[in-house]
C-alpha cells in the first residue's frame, strides 16, 4: 500500500465516523428519534364497550370532538358521516377550533370545504395534509396549542346527522415552543361584481399563508371565463402586490382551464370539474412555498381577465398560521348550500352536430366534439353546450355528415354555427344541392352564431348527405390551422311540405 492510498483510506474512514455522528437526515428519519410527548386519543367510541361508535347531531346541535387541557399539537383527524354524501349536511356541518381559550374560533369552515372539496360534495382524492378516501375524511395539519384545545362540529342543516364517527389524535406535551404559530382556516363566500376582485383572506399579525381551497360556479351559464383571474397577494401593507399570478388554473399548478379534468397530487389538485354546471373546485397547499408576513396579509384573486366575470359564486377556504390574537372573521354566510346547476340550453328537435361524430367523414383534418362551456356567457350559447369541431383542414377540404330526415319531403335547413378569430368560410350542400348563403366563420371573439336559414331542399326519408366545403376565410382570420377552423353546433330540419 503506498502513502497516497493510505491517506485516501484514512480520509474515508474519518468521513464515515463523522457521518455516523450526525442525526438522521432521511425523509422518515424523524421517526427514529424519541419524542417527549404522549398521545391522547379522542373518539366517538362506545364507552360502554359495545359497538355503537357514532354520535348523532340533531339540527341545530353541536358535538364536541376535543376538549383538551394542557399543551400539545393536534396531529390527525379522521371522520365519516351518515347519511352518506348529503350535500345539505356536508355544506352546513361547521367545523370550529379554539386554541388557548380565545373568545372566537381560529377555524370556522363547512366540513367538506375544510377537508378540501367544495359544494358540499365528497370526492375521493389524496394530498399531503388532507384527504377523502373510501368514505373517510382526513387531515394532518399540525395544530399547536399551549393551554387548551377545543374542537366542535355544529349542524346547521334542517336534517339530522344520524351517525358522526371521529378519531382525533393529540400529541400532549409539557410545552410547545414559544415561536409556534396557531393554525387557522377561514371560509368566505361571495357573488362576484364587475370591477371588484374576490378576497380570500385579510390577516393581521405575524405568520404564513399555507393553503387554498377555491370553489367557483357561474350563476348563469357554464362559462369558465372566471378562470382567467390572477391571484394578487399583498404582504405587510403593500400597495402593489408582491405576488401576481397568470390565471386561476395556473395558481393551482394546472393549465388550459383544467382541460384534462380532475386529479390529485401532494400539493395541488382539481377535485371537481362539472361541464353541466360550470363548477370547479381545486386546492393548493403552500407547504414548500409558504407566504410569510410580519404584520399583515391580504390575498385576493381576480374573476375573469379584469374582474369581468360578474355573477359567479366563489366559495373559499384560506389556511394559514399566525400569532394571536387574529383579526375577526367575517360572519358565516346565511346561505351555505350551492346553487343548483342549470341544464344546458337545447334547441328543440335539432340534430346536435356533435352526435354525428362517429359518422363524420373528412377529406382532410380532424373532427372532434368540443365542450363549449368555457365560452358561454350571458348569451343563449350553444345547444347542448358543445359542438362538432373540424380542425387542421384547408380550402377545398370537405366534411360529410349524415342528415336523417323522418320522412321524404321538402325541408328548410337551419344551421347553428360558431364564429371565432381563427374560423374559416364554408359552403354547404345536401345530396348535391348547393345551399346558401356561405357561412362566414370569422368574428373577433368566440361566439355562437345562429340560427341561419340555408334555404329549402328536398330530402329523402332516412340519411341524406350534408357536405361542408371550406372555401376560404376572412382576411382577418388567423391563428390555429391558419384560420380555417369550422364549428357546427346544430342543424334543424323544418318540414315545409
HELIX and SHEET records of a PDB file:
HELIX    1   1 UNK A    3  UNK A   20  1                                  18    
HELIX    2   2 UNK A   29  UNK A   32  5                                   4    
HELIX    3   3 UNK A   87  UNK A   90  1                                   4    
HELIX    4   4 UNK A  111  UNK A  114  1                                   4    
HELIX    5   5 UNK A  225  UNK A  228  5                                   4    
HELIX    6   6 UNK A  248  UNK A  251  1                                   4    
HELIX    7   7 UNK A  256  UNK A  258  5                                   3    
HELIX    8   8 UNK A  353  UNK A  359  5                                   7    
HELIX    9   9 UNK A  373  UNK A  375  5                                   3    
HELIX   10  10 UNK A  383  UNK A  385  5                                   3    
HELIX   11  11 UNK A  480  UNK A  483  5                                   4    
SHEET    1   A 3 UNK A  38  UNK A  43  0                                        
SHEET    2   A 3 UNK A 161  UNK A 173 -1                                        
SHEET    3   A 3 UNK A  55  UNK A  57 -1                                        
SHEET    1   B 6 UNK A  38  UNK A  43  0                                        
SHEET    2   B 6 UNK A 161  UNK A 173 -1                                        
SHEET    3   B 6 UNK A  71  UNK A  82 -1                                        
SHEET    4   B 6 UNK A 136  UNK A 139 -1                                        
SHEET    5   B 6 UNK A 130  UNK A 133 -1                                        
SHEET    6   B 6 UNK A 125  UNK A 126 -1                                        
SHEET    1   C 4 UNK A  38  UNK A  43  0                                        
SHEET    2   C 4 UNK A 161  UNK A 173 -1                                        
SHEET    3   C 4 UNK A  71  UNK A  82 -1                                        
SHEET    4   C 4 UNK A 143  UNK A 145 -1                                        
SHEET    1   D10 UNK A  62  UNK A  69  0                                        
SHEET    2   D10 UNK A 148  UNK A 155 -1                                        
SHEET    3   D10 UNK A  93  UNK A  99 -1                                        
SHEET    4   D10 UNK A 107  UNK A 110 -1                                        
SHEET    5   D10 UNK A 182  UNK A 191  1                                        
SHEET    6   D10 UNK A 312  UNK A 322 -1                                        
SHEET    7   D10 UNK A 207  UNK A 218 -1                                        
SHEET    8   D10 UNK A 279  UNK A 285 -1                                        
SHEET    9   D10 UNK A 268  UNK A 274 -1                                        
SHEET   10   D10 UNK A 263  UNK A 264 -1                                        
SHEET    1   E 8 UNK A  62  UNK A  69  0                                        
SHEET    2   E 8 UNK A 148  UNK A 155 -1                                        
SHEET    3   E 8 UNK A  93  UNK A  99 -1                                        
SHEET    4   E 8 UNK A 107  UNK A 110 -1                                        
SHEET    5   E 8 UNK A 182  UNK A 191  1                                        
SHEET    6   E 8 UNK A 312  UNK A 322 -1                                        
SHEET    7   E 8 UNK A 207  UNK A 218 -1                                        
SHEET    8   E 8 UNK A 291  UNK A 293 -1                                        
SHEET    1   F 4 UNK A 198  UNK A 204  0                                        
SHEET    2   F 4 UNK A 296  UNK A 301 -1                                        
SHEET    3   F 4 UNK A 231  UNK A 235 -1                                        
SHEET    4   F 4 UNK A 243  UNK A 244 -1                                        
SHEET    1   G 4 UNK A 351  UNK A 352  0                                        
SHEET    2   G 4 UNK A 486  UNK A 495 -1                                        
SHEET    3   G 4 UNK A 386  UNK A 391 -1                                        
SHEET    4   G 4 UNK A 366  UNK A 371 -1                                        
SHEET    1   H 4 UNK A 351  UNK A 352  0                                        
SHEET    2   H 4 UNK A 486  UNK A 495 -1                                        
SHEET    3   H 4 UNK A 409  UNK A 419 -1                                        
SHEET    4   H 4 UNK A 447  UNK A 459 -1                                        
SHEET    1   I 5 UNK A 361  UNK A 362  0                                        
SHEET    2   I 5 UNK A 398  UNK A 405 -1                                        
SHEET    3   I 5 UNK A 462  UNK A 472 -1                                        
SHEET    4   I 5 UNK A 425  UNK A 430 -1                                        
SHEET    5   I 5 UNK A 433  UNK A 434 -1                                        
SHEET    1   J 5 UNK A 361  UNK A 362  0                                        
SHEET    2   J 5 UNK A 398  UNK A 405 -1                                        
SHEET    3   J 5 UNK A 462  UNK A 472 -1                                        
SHEET    4   J 5 UNK A 425  UNK A 430 -1                                        
SHEET    5   J 5 UNK A 439  UNK A 440 -1                                        
END                                                                             
